[in-house]
Amino acid sequence: MESVPFQEEVPERKVCIVGSELVENYTVYIIEVTDGEHRWTVKHRYSDFHELHEKLTAEKKVDKRLLPPKKMLGKNSKSLVERRQKELELYLQTLLLQFPQATPSPLAYFLNFHLYEINGITAALAEELFHKGEQLLQAGEVFSLSPLQLYSISQQLRLAKPTCCNGDAKTDLGHILDFTCRLRYLKISGTRGSVGTSNIQESSLPFDLSVFKSLLQIEISECSSQQIQGLSSLRSSLATMSIHRTTETMMSILVPEASEFSQWEPEGAESGCPVTAVIPVWRNLTTLDMSHNCISTIDSSVKLIRKVEFLDLSYNQLSSVENLQHLYNLVHVDLSYNSLRVLEAAHTRLGNIKTLSLAGNLLDQLTGLSKLYSLVNLDLSHNQLAQLEEIRKIGSLPCLEKLNLSSNPMCIIPDYRTKVLAQFGDRAAEVCLDCTMTTEKELDTVEVLKAIQKAKEAKDRKSSGEKKISEETRLCAAAPPPLSSSSLPSSSSSSSCSTAVAPPAVNSSSFSSSTSSSSSSSSSCPAQQASCSSQGNHN
């Protein structure tokens, strides 16, 4: 829902009694209060009116005769109720006219101004902080505010009204501003639907966070990113930020200015392209929790949170993991309950993380996790992992100590635990599987499985070797057998060799010496003899 703009003037206030109802033996009047576009209802019996009138006559000198008199007989009769309803409505309208600027506290509480009207809301908050603000700051506790309260503070500052409208110093707006300047831990919780008995939709009320100068931690839930203003003013101080059920993009929270600039870069970055804006980074932000939103992409806004160590993006709509390579300091990452089917080359994006949760996704393979060498804790529960062979891909991770595979299809495999632990070899005793420490009995079984596996591998190697030898033997048998030198006459060999090495023309007188020389050569060079024999065969 889009946020409405801040009001630029004081809204008109009206009050009327729209009906009544009988509760036990007395009549309750239903009062409708209108403050600009906001409306709400309040219920009071006549005795409440009487108590209000007593306070106003004592504190504000209101005419005692203004309130219609009390009736004892026939007090619940229809005619009396209708007449009194009109008289009480006139009474309230007269009081609002009598106090147009500063509504007395008794009347403000009677009409629930402290719950729904900006002056009443800020006055009630200021009085609370006047009494307990210093104590809360010293205790370092988380302080909770609603979007309606923050809207009221922002509206009061924009209207430039006096900080104390009703003359009571305890309700001075200055108590709120002093508190917000020093507050370190803030929680903002909105509501879905209307607030109380009003028509106020908190998700449509803009509020400005720039009044908080020292915040270290903020949690925002059930709001709309469009209504949050001044969040960028917290970049220099904030260390922890949690945003839930509030946004569809990381950009709208981390770089709200992005909508104003077509090209931007984080400060300190080197860019070869012209940019229209340089955005300051979140200088001290180390923890970012944006779980339970509707985020579908990890966009480039993460370039502004370089110091983040803990990142929680669980319960979103992610189908891929991108841009996390910009976060050099990541230690713990939670991507559980998204729509991830595969995580290729995770080490190129997740660096040296120690804890990774991928629970509740659609993973059926673990190829991309095989190089996360610093990983200590890995949660893969509630995925689609069915094959034990996938565990081998993470079995060599040297630091892995905790592995959760519960609620995967492979869990129904007989002896599932020991078969998984066996994939870790000598480190099986160091691995805690599915939040259960490995027992001695399981380790014994793992040793047996390892022995069986080694025997199988040895058998496979032997079988492979025998198969190779058999194949070589078959190939040799298929080839024609070579002629041995012993089966040929010496003169033949000599003649053949002579043919290969002698000059083409020889005389008969030298034949004898050639034969003798060839015989000597044959006996001293078997390799040459074999070569010659081969040539003879070819000839």
N, C-alpha and C positions, 0 to 999 in steps of 0.2 A: 504494500500500500504506500502511495506517495505521501510524503509529509506535507502538512499545510504550512504556509508561511507564518512567521511571527506576526501577531497582531500589532498594529501601529497606534492604537488608541484604546482607551479604557472601554470595555464592553458595557452595554446596558444590562442592568439587573432587574429581574421581575420575580414576583412571587404570587402564587395563587393556590387555593385549596381545591383540589380537583375531585375530592370524594371523601368517603369515610367508611369505616368498617367496625363491626361490633366484635370486640375481643373479650371473652368471658362476660363480665357485667359492666364494661365501660366502652366508650366510643373512642376510636383512634381516627384522627384526621390525616388525610394524605395530602402533603404539601409538595407542589412542584416548583422548583427554583430554576430560573433561567439566568445564565450569565453569558451574554453574547450567544455563541453557537452551542454552548454547553448547557445541558439540562440534567437535573437529577431530582429524585424524590426523597422526602423525609416524612416519617410518621411520628406523630405526637398526640398524646391525650391532653385533655384540658388541664390537668394538674401540672403538666410540663410547661404549658403557657403561663400558668399562674406563678410557677417558680421563676421563669424567665422574667416576668414582670416585676417580681419582688427585687431581683438583682438590679434591673435597669432603673427602677425608682430610687434605689439606694445609691447606685453608683453614678447614674447619668441624669438624675432628677426628671425622669419621665413622668408624665401626668398619671396619677394613680387611677383616674377614671377612664383611661384609654382602653383598658381591657374589659370586655363584657363581663358582667357579674356571674357568679357561680349559681347554678340552679340545682336544687336538691330533688324536687318532685318532677317526675317525668323527664329526667335528664336524658334518657335514651329514646324518647319518642321521636318519630320521624320529623315532625314539624319543628321541634326544638333543635334537633341536630342540623337541619337545613338552615335555620335562622342563625344558629351559632357559627356554622361554617362560614357564612358570609361575614359575620362580625369579626371572626378571628382572621379572615383573609384581609379585611380592612385594617385590622390592628397591625399585621405584619407589613403591609404596604406603607402604612404611616411611619413605622419605625425606619424602613429603608429610606424614605424621603427625609426623615429627620437626621439621618446619619449617612449622607451620600458619599462621603470620602472615606471616613474612618469608621468602619463598622465595629461597635463595641464587642469585646470578646464573648460575653454571654450570648449575644444575638448571633455572632459568627458561628459559634459551636452549635447553637440551636438549629441553624440552617445548614449545618455540615460544610461550612465554608472551609474548614481546616482539611477537608478531604477532597474538595472539588474546585475551589475558587483560588486563583493565584495569590491574592493577598492573604487569604486565610491559611493557605498551605505554607507560604514562606514565613508568616508570623508564628505558626505552630512549630516549624522547624527551627526558627531562630531561638524561640524560647527553650526548646529542648537542648540546643547546643549551648545556650547561655548557662544552663545548669550542669550539663554533662560533657560538653565539648572538650575541655582541657583534659579531663579524665580519660576520654576515649583516645585522644592523641597520644598521651603518655603510655597507655596500654598497648598501642600499636595494633589495635584490632581492625578488622575489616568493617567498614561502615557501608550500610546499604541505603540506596536512594532509588526511587522509582522514576521512570521517564517523566511522569506528570510533575513530580517535585522539581526535577531538573529544568523542565519546560517553564515552570513558574519562576524559578530563579532567573533563567535567561530572559524571560519576559519582563520581569521587574527591572532588570538592568537596562534593557532596550527602551523601556518607557521613561527612563530617567526620572522616576518618581522619588519623593523623599524616602529615605531608608527606613523611616519609622512613621507609619501612617496614623496609628491609633494613639500615639503619645506614650505608649508603654515601652520603656527602654529595653525590656527583656525581649521584645519582638523585633528589634532593629535588625535590618538586613546585614549590617556589618558583622554580626556574630557568625552568619553563614559564610561570608566572604573570608573572614579570618580563618575559619575552620577549613574551608576548601583549599586555601593557599598552603596549608601545612599538612593536609591529609596525605597519607602514603598508600593506603589500601582501600579501594573502592569497588563496590559491587552494584551493578545496575540491573534490575530484574523487571522486565515488562510483563504485560498480560496479553493474552489473546482474547479478543472480544471486548466488550464494554467494561469499564471500571465501576465496580459496585452497582449502585442503582442509577448510574448516569448513562449518557450516550457517548461518553468520552472514549475514543479509541487511542490508547497510548502509542501505538505503533505509528500514528500519523502526527505526533507532536514532536517538532524539532527541538533539540536541546544542544547547548554549547558546552564543551568540556574545557575550554580555554581558561576557566576560572580555577582549574586545578593545576598548581604550579610544582608540586613535589611528588606526584604519584609515582610509585614504584611498581604497583600491581593494579590491574583493572580487569574486571570480569563483566561482560555484557551479555545478556541473554533475553530472548523473546522480544527483540527490537527489530528495527529495520535499518539497514546501513544508510538509507537515504535520510533518516532523521538525525543521524549522528553528525554533529559539527564540531570542529576544533580538535578532532582526534590527532591530527598531525602536530599540534602544539605539544604533544606528550613525547615526541620522538627523542628528545634529549634526556628524559628522566626514566621512562618506563623500562622495567626489566622483565616483567611477566605480563602477557596479555592473553586473555581467554575470551573468545567470541563464540556464542552458541545460538543456533536457531535465529540467525540475524542476517546472513548474507548469502548471495549466490556466487560471489567471486572474491578472491583474495585481494584483487586490485582495489576494490571499493573500500577496503579497510586499510590496506598498507599504503596505497597511493591515491587518496581521494581526489587529489589535484589532477589525476590523469585525464579526467573528462574535459579539462580545460585546455590541454595541450596535445597536439597531434604527435609530437616526438619529444621524448624526455629521456634522460639518463640519470642514474644515481650519481651523487657527488663523488668525485675521485675516480670515476671511470673514464677510460680513454675511448673516445668514439671517433670513427672516421667519417661519420655522417653529421650533417648539421642538426642541432637539436633546438627546440623551442623553450626547453626548461631543464634546469638541473635541480633534482629533488634531493633534499637532505635524507640521509640514511637514519635508521633507528639505531642510535649510537650504543645503547646499553641493553637492547632486547635480547635475552638469552633463551626465553621460553615462550613459545607461541602455540596456543591450543585453539584450533579452529574446527574442532570436532562438532558433529551434529549440526551441519549446515547443508547447503545444497550446492557445494562446490564441485564442478565437473572437470576443472583444469588447474594445474599448478602453473600459474602464469608468471610472466617476467617480473612481477612485483617483488618476488623473493630476493631480487638483487639488492633490495634495500634492507634486508635483515641478515647481514653477513655473519653476525655474532651468535645467531641462534644455535643452541645446542640441543634443545628438546623441541621436537616438532610433532604435533598431534593433528592429523587430518582424518581421523577415524569417523565413520558414519557420515560419509559424503557420497558423491557420485563419480569418483575418479575411475577412469578406465585405462589410464596410462600415467606414468611417472616421468615428469619432465622438469627441467630447470633447477633441480636440486644440486647440480654440480656447482652452483654458485655459493652454496652453503658449506664452506670449508670446515666449519667447527661442529658439524652435526655429530651427535653421540647417540641419541635415542630418537627413533622415528616410529610413529604409529600410523599405519595405513590400513588398519583393520576395518572390516565391514564397508568396503567399497565395491567396485565392479571390475577388479583387476583379474585378467585371465592369464597374463604372462608378464614376466619381469625380466626382460632381456638385458644382459650386461649391467646388472645392478651396481657393480663396483664402480662404474664410470659416473654414476649419479649419486651414490650413497657413500662413497669414500670409505672412511675408517669407522663406521658406526659400530656400536657395541650392542645395541638393542634394536631389534626390528620386529614389529608385529604386523603380520599379514593375515591375521585371522578373519574368517567370515568373507573371503573373496571367492573367486572362481578358478583358482590355480589348479592345474592338473600336471604341471611339470616344474622342475626346479633348476633348469639349466642356467638361468641367469644369476643364481646365487652362489655359484661354485668358487668365486674369487673374493668373497667378503671375508678376508682373512682375519679381521679384527672382531668379528661377530662373536658375542658371548651368549646372548639370549635371543632365540628365534621362536616366534609363535606362528605356527601354520595351521592351527586348529580350524575346524569348520570350513574346509576347502574341498576340492574334488580329487585329491591325491589317492590313486588306487594301486600304483605299481611300486613295489619295494625298490626296484632299480633306481627310482628317482632319488632315494635317500643316499645312494652312492655319490651323487653329485655334491652333497654337502658333508659327506662322511670324512672328507679330508680337511675340513676347516679346523685349523689348529687350536683355536681359542673357544670353540663352542662348548658351553657347559649346560645350557638349558634349552630343551627342544620340546615343543608342544605340538603333537600331531593328532590330538583327540578329535573325534567326530569327523574323521576322513574315511572314505571307503576302505582303505587299507587296514583299518583297525579291526576288521572282522576276520583277517587272515589268521589262521592258527599260529600260536606262538609269535604273535605280531611283535611283542616287545623285544624278545631276544633276537629276532631276525633283524629288527631295526638297529638294535645296539651292536650287532655283529658288523654292521656297515662301518662302524667307527674303529674297528680293529683294536689296537692296544689301548685306545682311549675310551673304550666302552665304560670303564669304571668311573670316568670323570663326567659322564653325561647323565643329567637328570631328565628323564623322559616323561612327558605328560604330568609334570609336577610331582612325580614319584621317584624317589631315589632308587638306584639300581641295587638289587639284593645280591648276596653271595651266590644264591642258587642260580639266579639269572646269569651271573658272570661265569659260573661253571658251565652252564648251557651254551653261553657265547663261545667259550673256549672249545667246546665240542664242535660247534658249528664252524668255527674258524679252522679246526683240524680237518673236518670233512671238506671244507672249501679248498684247503691247501692240497689235500689228497686228490680231490677232483681236478684241480688245476694241474698237478703233477701228471695225473693220468692223461689229461687232455694234451699236455705237452709231449708225453711219450707217444700217445696215439698219433699226434701230428707228425712226430719224427719218423715213426714207422711208416706212416702213410707216404711221407716224402721219399724215404728210402725205396719203398715199393714202387713208387712212381718212377724213380730214377732207373731201377732195375728193369721195369717194363720198357722204358725208352731205349735202354741199352740192348735189350733182347730184340727189339724191333729193327735196330740198325744192322747192316751187313757186317760180318766178322772180319777184322783185319787179318792179313796174311803175316805169319811169323817168319823171322829170318832163318830159323832152323829148317823150315820146310823147303827152302830154296837152295840150289847148289851155289857154292861159293863163286864159281865162274859166272853163273847167271847174275848173281848180285854184283859181282865185280863188273861184269859187262854192262849191266844196267847203270851202275854208278858211273862207269866210264863214259857211257853215252851221255849222262847228264853233265859231266864235268870236263870230258876230254874234248880236244879240238875236233872238228868234223872230219879231217883227213889224217889217217894214221897209216904207216907202212907195216908190212908183215914182220919186218925184222924187229920192230919195237913192241910187238904185241905181247911178247912174253914178259918184258919188263913192266908193261902197263898192267898186266894181269896181276903181277906180284905186288905192284904198288897199290892197286885197288884193293887187294886182299888185306893189305896192312891197314889201309884207310878204313875198311869195313870193321875191322876188329877194334880200332881205336875210337870210332865215332858212331855208336849205335843209333843216335838220333838222326844223323845224316843218312844212315842205312835205311832206317824206316822211311825217311822222306823219299829216298830213291826208290824203295819198293813201291811206295804209293804212286810215284810218277810212272813206274813201270806198269802198274796195274792200269793206270789211266791210258797209257799208250796202247 
